[in-house]
Amino acid sequence: MRTAVPRFEDKSKAKEAESQTAQAEADSDAHEAHGHEHAEHDSDHAHDDHGHDHSHTEGDHEGHSHDHAHAGELTMADSKDHFLNDSHLFGHVQDADYIELPKFLGYKCEYKGHEHSGVLVPNLTLLPDGYGKMSKFMLLILVAAVLLTLVFGWLARKIKSGGKPRGRAWNLLEAFVCFIRDEVAIPAMGKKDAKRFLPFLLTLFFFILTLNLFGMIPFLGSATGSLAVTAGLALATFAVTVGSGIKKMGVAGFLKAQVPSMDLPPALSAVLVPAIWAIEMFGLLVKHAVLAIRLFANMLAGHLVLAIFIAFIGVVSVSAMSWGVAPIVVLASIALSMLELFVAFLQAYVFTFLASLFIGSAQHAH
């Protein structure tokens, strides 16, 4: 019996050990199988991710290739954004520190951090750097002043000689002078006052006309398309109007003359006269302000429309439409230039005519 128990216990322990070993092997097999499934799952994911990345890379490559294919091509939308851009159009009609020239001449200059085809305006102000410099319109004004001084100095010497007008230039200039005197100054202010203010009116007319004609020259621009220039001319007219009226009637007399004489009761006159005087003084300022704006708006608008017409050639230059559009634009630009030439003379006349009316009205009480 003593020997039987240990055997039984040994068998029991051996059986229990075998059972634990079998269970451990089963768990190990299950774990390996599970790990293999995870490995296959991860491999599939990795393969999918790799395939996804590969397809995405090919798409990106095709997109980049598509972008590179179109990078060197200029579309009509790009041309429109450039040639019809506000800064590009107004750059041709506004004042600047350089004179624009055709690119084939080879002149280049830097202005506001950008390179332009042209030459910088020489600084003729004799001021040191940083204290002011001459712009393109200032140079045109100076050239116009010098040119008129030389031309009419020559005409004055011819007239003073007492000889008959000879030559086209003499007859042309004298025809303009006689027209301003007989058709503008005398009807507006009478012979006596016309003789006094004729030099000023002639200066206005020929100065504005010269600047307008300068604007017809490509790449120069019209100085009368700047509000600063036309405002200066209007201020000069205002100074002559008010100054001549004060000189003739005195300060109190000139201010009183702005109100027309009215036979009103004292109570009503005390209310109406100040109101009418305020309206008349305001009207005097507005009339001269409109004088500046009218000339500025007409000259700026005309040159801007001409710039837009010519810009259409650049817009369609990237397509076959340019062969049909370019001739039409050129013909339209020539016709518009002829209209601008007429407007150049017309606006000089209108400004001078209105100035003579304003000055003439200041010489007499309402």
C-alpha positions as CSV (number, residue, x, y, z in Angstrom):
1,M,0.0,0.0,0.0
2,R,2.8,2.4,0.8
3,T,4.3,1.7,-2.5
4,A,0.9,2.1,-4.3
5,V,0.2,5.6,-3.1
6,P,3.3,7.2,-4.4
7,R,2.7,5.6,-7.7
8,F,-0.8,7.0,-7.9
9,E,0.4,10.4,-6.9
10,D,3.2,10.2,-9.4
11,K,0.8,9.3,-12.1
12,S,-1.6,12.0,-11.1
13,K,1.2,14.6,-11.1
14,A,2.4,13.3,-14.4
15,K,-1.1,13.5,-15.9
16,E,-1.5,17.1,-14.5
17,A,1.9,18.1,-15.9
18,E,0.9,16.7,-19.3
19,S,-2.4,18.5,-19.2
20,Q,-0.6,21.8,-18.4
21,T,1.9,21.2,-21.1
22,A,-0.8,20.5,-23.7
23,Q,-2.7,23.7,-22.6
24,A,0.5,25.8,-22.9
25,E,1.1,24.4,-26.4
26,A,-2.5,25.1,-27.4
27,D,-2.2,28.7,-26.1
28,S,1.1,29.1,-27.9
29,D,-0.4,27.9,-31.2
30,A,-3.4,30.2,-30.8
31,H,-1.2,33.2,-30.0
32,E,1.0,32.4,-33.0
33,A,-2.1,32.1,-35.2
34,H,-3.4,35.4,-33.9
35,G,-0.1,37.1,-34.4
36,H,0.1,35.7,-38.0
37,E,-3.4,37.2,-38.7
38,H,-2.2,40.5,-37.3
39,A,0.9,40.4,-39.4
40,E,-1.1,39.7,-42.5
41,H,-3.6,42.4,-41.6
42,D,-0.8,44.9,-41.1
43,S,0.8,43.8,-44.3
44,D,-2.4,44.3,-46.1
45,H,-2.7,47.8,-44.6
46,A,0.8,48.6,-45.4
47,H,0.3,47.4,-49.0
48,D,-2.9,49.4,-49.2
49,D,-1.2,52.5,-47.8
50,H,1.7,52.0,-50.2
51,G,-0.7,51.6,-53.1
52,H,-2.6,54.7,-52.0
53,D,0.5,56.8,-51.6
54,H,1.7,55.5,-55.0
55,S,-1.5,56.5,-56.7
56,H,-1.5,59.9,-55.0
57,T,2.0,60.5,-56.0
58,E,1.2,59.7,-59.6
59,G,-1.8,62.1,-59.5
60,D,0.4,64.8,-58.0
61,H,3.0,64.1,-60.7
62,E,0.3,64.4,-63.4
63,G,-1.0,67.6,-61.8
64,H,2.5,69.1,-61.6
65,S,3.2,68.1,-65.2
66,H,-0.1,69.7,-66.2
67,D,0.8,72.9,-64.4
68,H,4.3,72.9,-65.9
69,A,2.8,72.4,-69.3
70,H,0.7,75.6,-68.9
71,A,3.2,77.6,-67.0
72,G,4.8,79.0,-70.1
73,E,1.5,79.7,-71.9
74,L,0.0,83.2,-71.6
75,T,-3.8,83.1,-71.7
76,M,-6.2,85.8,-72.7
77,A,-7.3,86.1,-69.0
78,D,-3.6,86.9,-68.1
79,S,-3.4,89.5,-70.9
80,K,-6.6,91.1,-69.7
81,D,-5.4,91.3,-66.1
82,H,-2.2,93.0,-67.3
83,F,-3.3,95.3,-70.1
84,L,-6.7,96.4,-68.6
85,N,-5.3,96.7,-65.1
86,D,-6.2,100.1,-63.5
87,S,-2.6,100.8,-62.6
88,H,-1.4,99.9,-66.0
89,L,-3.9,102.2,-67.8
90,F,-3.7,105.1,-65.4
91,G,0.1,104.9,-65.5
92,H,0.0,106.1,-69.1
93,V,-2.1,109.3,-68.3
94,Q,-0.8,110.2,-64.9
95,D,2.2,112.2,-63.9
96,A,5.5,110.4,-63.2
97,D,9.2,111.0,-62.6
98,Y,10.1,109.4,-65.9
99,I,9.2,109.8,-69.5
100,E,8.1,106.6,-71.1
101,L,9.7,105.6,-74.3
102,P,9.3,102.6,-76.8
103,K,11.2,99.5,-75.7
104,F,13.1,99.1,-79.0
105,L,15.0,102.3,-78.1
106,G,16.7,100.4,-75.3
107,Y,16.3,103.1,-72.6
108,K,15.6,101.7,-69.1
109,C,15.1,103.4,-65.7
110,E,13.9,102.5,-62.2
111,Y,10.8,104.1,-60.8
112,K,9.1,103.1,-57.5
113,G,11.1,99.9,-57.3
114,H,10.2,98.8,-60.9
115,E,12.1,98.9,-64.1
116,H,10.5,100.9,-66.9
117,S,11.3,101.6,-70.5
118,G,12.2,105.3,-70.5
119,V,14.4,108.0,-69.0
120,L,14.2,109.8,-65.7
121,V,13.1,113.5,-65.8
122,P,16.1,115.7,-65.1
123,N,15.9,117.6,-61.8
124,L,15.9,121.2,-63.0
125,T,14.6,122.7,-59.8
126,L,18.2,123.3,-58.6
127,L,17.1,121.9,-55.2
128,P,19.1,119.3,-53.3
129,D,17.9,115.8,-53.2
130,G,15.1,115.2,-50.8
131,Y,13.8,118.8,-51.2
132,G,11.8,118.4,-54.3
133,K,12.3,117.2,-57.9
134,M,10.8,117.8,-61.3
135,S,8.1,115.5,-62.7
136,K,7.1,114.8,-66.3
137,F,4.2,117.3,-66.3
138,M,6.3,120.0,-64.6
139,L,8.8,119.5,-67.5
140,L,6.1,119.8,-70.1
141,I,4.8,123.0,-68.4
142,L,8.3,124.5,-68.5
143,V,8.8,123.5,-72.1
144,A,5.4,125.0,-73.0
145,A,6.2,128.3,-71.2
146,V,9.6,128.6,-72.9
147,L,8.1,127.7,-76.3
148,L,5.3,130.3,-76.0
149,T,7.8,133.0,-74.9
150,L,10.0,132.4,-77.9
151,V,7.1,132.1,-80.4
152,F,5.2,135.2,-79.3
153,G,8.4,137.1,-78.7
154,W,9.0,136.5,-82.4
155,L,5.4,137.5,-83.3
156,A,5.6,140.7,-81.3
157,R,8.7,141.8,-83.1
158,K,7.0,141.1,-86.5
159,I,4.0,143.1,-85.5
160,K,6.1,145.9,-84.1
161,S,7.9,146.2,-87.4
162,G,4.7,147.4,-89.0
163,G,4.9,145.0,-91.9
164,K,2.1,143.0,-93.4
165,P,1.6,139.4,-92.2
166,R,3.7,137.1,-94.3
167,G,4.1,133.4,-94.1
168,R,1.9,130.6,-92.7
169,A,3.1,130.9,-89.1
170,W,2.6,134.6,-88.9
171,N,-0.9,134.5,-90.4
172,L,-1.9,131.5,-88.3
173,L,-0.9,133.0,-85.0
174,E,-2.4,136.4,-85.8
175,A,-5.7,134.7,-86.8
176,F,-5.9,133.0,-83.4
177,V,-5.0,136.3,-81.6
178,C,-7.7,138.2,-83.5
179,F,-10.3,135.5,-82.9
180,I,-9.7,135.6,-79.1
181,R,-9.9,139.4,-79.1
182,D,-12.9,139.8,-81.3
183,E,-15.0,136.7,-80.5
184,V,-14.2,136.1,-76.9
185,A,-12.8,139.1,-75.0
186,I,-14.7,142.0,-76.5
187,P,-18.2,140.4,-76.3
188,A,-17.6,139.3,-72.7
189,M,-16.2,142.5,-71.2
190,G,-16.3,145.3,-73.7
191,K,-13.5,147.0,-75.7
192,K,-12.1,148.9,-72.8
193,D,-11.7,146.0,-70.4
194,A,-10.9,143.6,-73.2
195,K,-7.7,145.5,-73.9
196,R,-6.6,145.2,-70.3
197,F,-7.2,141.5,-69.9
198,L,-6.4,140.3,-73.5
199,P,-2.8,139.3,-72.6
200,F,-4.0,137.1,-69.7
201,L,-6.7,135.5,-71.9
202,L,-4.2,134.9,-74.7
203,T,-1.8,133.3,-72.3
204,L,-4.5,131.0,-71.0
205,F,-5.7,129.9,-74.4
206,F,-2.3,129.2,-75.9
207,F,-0.8,127.7,-72.8
208,I,-3.8,125.2,-72.4
209,L,-3.7,124.5,-76.1
210,T,0.0,123.7,-76.1
211,L,-0.3,121.4,-73.2
212,N,-3.3,119.7,-74.8
213,L,-1.3,119.2,-78.0
214,F,1.6,117.8,-76.1
215,G,-0.8,115.1,-74.9
216,M,-1.3,114.0,-78.5
217,I,2.4,113.0,-78.7
218,P,2.8,109.3,-77.7
219,F,4.5,108.6,-74.4
220,L,4.3,112.2,-73.2
221,G,0.9,112.6,-71.6
222,S,-1.3,115.6,-71.2
223,A,-0.5,117.9,-68.2
224,T,-4.0,119.3,-68.4
225,G,-5.1,115.7,-67.5
226,S,-3.9,116.5,-64.0
227,L,-6.2,118.2,-61.5
228,A,-3.2,120.0,-59.9
229,V,-2.5,121.8,-63.2
230,T,-6.1,122.7,-64.0
231,A,-6.7,123.8,-60.4
232,G,-3.7,126.1,-60.7
233,L,-5.1,127.6,-63.9
234,A,-8.5,128.0,-62.2
235,L,-6.9,129.6,-59.1
236,A,-5.1,132.1,-61.4
237,T,-8.4,133.0,-63.1
238,F,-10.1,133.3,-59.7
239,A,-7.3,135.6,-58.5
240,V,-7.6,137.9,-61.6
241,T,-11.4,137.9,-61.2
242,V,-11.5,138.8,-57.6
243,G,-8.4,141.0,-57.7
244,S,-9.6,143.1,-60.6
245,G,-13.0,143.5,-59.0
246,I,-11.6,144.7,-55.7
247,K,-9.2,147.0,-57.5
248,K,-12.0,148.7,-59.4
249,M,-14.7,148.8,-56.6
250,G,-12.8,148.2,-53.4
251,V,-13.2,145.3,-51.0
252,A,-16.6,146.5,-49.6
253,G,-17.8,147.6,-53.0
254,F,-16.9,144.2,-54.5
255,L,-18.6,142.2,-51.8
256,K,-21.7,144.4,-51.9
257,A,-21.8,144.1,-55.7
258,Q,-22.3,140.4,-55.4
259,V,-25.9,141.0,-54.4
260,P,-28.2,142.5,-57.0
261,S,-30.1,145.7,-56.0
262,M,-33.6,144.8,-54.9
263,D,-36.4,147.1,-53.7
264,L,-37.4,145.1,-50.7
265,P,-38.9,146.1,-47.3
266,P,-36.3,146.4,-44.6
267,A,-37.5,143.3,-42.7
268,L,-37.5,141.1,-45.7
269,S,-34.2,142.6,-47.0
270,A,-32.5,141.7,-43.7
271,V,-33.3,138.1,-44.3
272,L,-32.9,137.7,-48.0
273,V,-29.8,139.9,-48.7
274,P,-27.4,137.8,-46.4
275,A,-28.8,134.6,-47.9
276,I,-28.4,135.8,-51.5
277,W,-24.9,137.1,-50.7
278,A,-23.9,133.7,-49.3
279,I,-25.3,131.9,-52.3
280,E,-23.5,134.3,-54.7
281,M,-20.1,133.9,-52.9
282,F,-20.5,130.1,-52.9
283,G,-21.4,130.2,-56.6
284,L,-18.3,132.3,-57.3
285,L,-16.2,129.5,-55.8
286,V,-18.1,126.7,-57.5
287,K,-17.8,128.3,-60.9
288,H,-14.0,128.4,-60.8
289,A,-13.9,124.9,-59.3
290,V,-16.0,123.6,-62.2
291,L,-13.6,125.4,-64.5
292,A,-10.8,123.2,-63.3
293,I,-12.8,119.9,-63.1
294,R,-14.2,120.3,-66.6
295,L,-10.8,120.7,-68.3
296,F,-9.3,117.9,-66.2
297,A,-12.1,115.4,-66.8
298,N,-12.3,115.9,-70.5
299,M,-8.6,115.5,-71.1
300,L,-8.2,112.6,-68.7
301,A,-11.2,110.7,-70.1
302,G,-10.2,111.1,-73.7
303,H,-6.7,109.8,-73.2
304,L,-7.9,107.0,-70.9
305,V,-10.4,105.8,-73.5
306,L,-7.6,105.9,-76.1
307,A,-5.4,103.8,-73.8
308,I,-8.2,101.2,-73.4
309,F,-8.7,100.9,-77.1
310,I,-5.0,100.3,-77.7
311,A,-4.9,97.8,-74.8
312,F,-7.3,95.5,-76.6
313,I,-4.5,94.7,-79.0
314,G,-2.4,93.4,-76.1
315,V,-5.4,91.5,-74.7
316,V,-6.0,89.5,-77.9
317,S,-2.3,89.2,-78.9
318,V,-2.2,85.7,-77.4
319,S,-4.9,84.4,-79.8
320,A,-5.6,84.4,-83.5
321,M,-8.3,87.1,-82.9
322,S,-5.5,89.7,-83.0
323,W,-5.4,89.6,-86.8
324,G,-9.0,90.8,-86.9
325,V,-9.1,93.0,-83.8
326,A,-5.8,94.9,-84.4
327,P,-6.8,96.6,-87.6
328,I,-10.2,97.7,-86.1
329,V,-8.5,99.0,-83.0
330,V,-5.9,101.0,-85.0
331,L,-8.6,102.6,-87.2
332,A,-10.8,103.4,-84.1
333,S,-7.7,104.9,-82.4
334,I,-7.0,107.1,-85.4
335,A,-10.6,108.3,-85.4
336,L,-10.5,108.9,-81.7
337,S,-7.2,110.8,-82.0
338,M,-8.8,113.1,-84.5
339,L,-11.6,113.7,-82.0
340,E,-9.0,114.3,-79.3
341,L,-7.4,116.9,-81.5
342,F,-10.7,118.7,-81.9
343,V,-11.2,118.5,-78.1
344,A,-7.8,120.0,-77.5
345,F,-8.8,123.2,-79.3
346,L,-12.3,123.1,-77.9
347,Q,-11.3,122.9,-74.3
348,A,-8.8,125.6,-74.6
349,Y,-11.5,127.8,-76.1
350,V,-14.1,126.9,-73.5
351,F,-11.8,127.6,-70.6
352,T,-10.8,131.0,-72.0
353,F,-14.4,131.9,-72.9
354,L,-15.6,131.2,-69.4
355,A,-12.7,132.9,-67.8
356,S,-13.5,136.1,-69.8
357,L,-17.1,135.9,-68.6
358,F,-16.1,135.5,-65.0
359,I,-13.6,138.4,-65.2
360,G,-16.1,140.6,-67.1
361,S,-18.9,140.0,-64.5
362,A,-16.5,141.1,-61.7
363,Q,-16.0,144.5,-63.3
364,H,-19.7,145.5,-62.9
365,A,-22.2,145.3,-60.1
366,H,-25.1,142.8,-60.5
